[in-house]
Amino acid sequence: MTRTFATGATRDVETGKLDYEGFLSPRALTRLAEYMHKHRHLPDGSLRDSDNWQKGIPRDVYMKSLFRHFVDAWRQHRGLIGNETIEDALCGILFNTQGYLHELLKQREAADDAEILATIWQDIDETYRSVKERMERDLQKPLWHIDGSIPLGSVGNKTMPGDLIEVIPTTGPFAIGERVRSRATGVEGAIVSFSTHELIGVTWDDEPDQVFFYVPDSLERII
């Protein structure tokens, strides 16, 4: 629906929109800001950043402080003596309530983001597997997938995690099963595969369950 003003201007209706101007009190917010500013002062004379609390404070700390301020406000409401003015006590309640809610919402948003990412990665993984299976059927050859289970070695800019690389019979002077040594670390292992990216797949003696890919120049034959 649309509203039409006396000037002829139009705008959509406010139904369903959050009315911050009506929900919040400028008096209370001004007093809260004064309270917050007063408590920015540190023992060394410096001021902590106004949003320092947003870096993260445990919820149990907020709850304990909130309860202390509540009891102080409650005592004064009952005509008893408090440790601070009732205005400061109420501001303390507002601050700790806001801080607790802030941390609670952060946790919920992080969980939501993690769930969304998990769904996205599941979709990507299913798509990858489908493409890989189709390519292997078309090529009638196996494909390596560079990921966490097949760590990337000294390959420069040859590949990126997630790349599919086609296995081929040989690369350069090396052969399958040949013993090689890493020029960088001195570890020894055996060649298990080659790829169209001119990479050599090696299984090192100390990590027999993993395959690492390297450019030929990074390896030397063990004679």
C-alpha positions, 0 to 999 in steps of 0.5 A: 500500500502507498501513502499520499501526502498533502504535497503530492509526495508518496511513500509506502506505509509503515505497517510491519516496520520497526519504529525505533523513534517510538520504541526508544527514549532519547532521555534514557539513551542520553542518560545511558551515554553519559553513564557509559562515558563516565565509565570510559576513564581508566586508572592511567587517565586514558579513555577506553574506546566507546565500543570496547565492550563489543570486542566480547565479554562473557555472558556470565560476567554481564549477568553477574553485573546486571544482577548487582545493579538490579539489586541496587535499583530494587533496594532504592525502589523499596526506600533502602540505601544503595551503592550508587544512584538509582539512575546509575543502577538503571543504566548499569542494568541497561548496559549489561542487558544490552551486552548480554543480548549482543553476545547472544545474537552474535552466537546465533548469527555465527551458528546461522552463518555456519549452517549456511556455509555447510549447506553451500559446501555440501552443494559444491561438493555434490556438484564437484563429485558429479562433474568428476564422475562425468569427466572420468567416464568421458576420459576413461582415466582417474582424476586427482582432487587437490584437497585436504586429503591430498595436500598440495606440495611445492607447486607454485601457481600450478594448481589451486585447492579444488582443482581436478588434475588428469593422471598421465603415464609419465613426466620428464625423466621420472618413472612411477615407483622411482625413489626421490628426495625433496630438494627443500627438506631432504625427506625421501619417498616414492613417485606414485603418479603424474599429471597434465599440470606437469606435477609429480605425485609423491608419497613420503616415507613418513606420511605413507597415506598422503599424496603430495604434488610437486614440480619436477625441479623440486625433486631429485632422484635417489641413486 
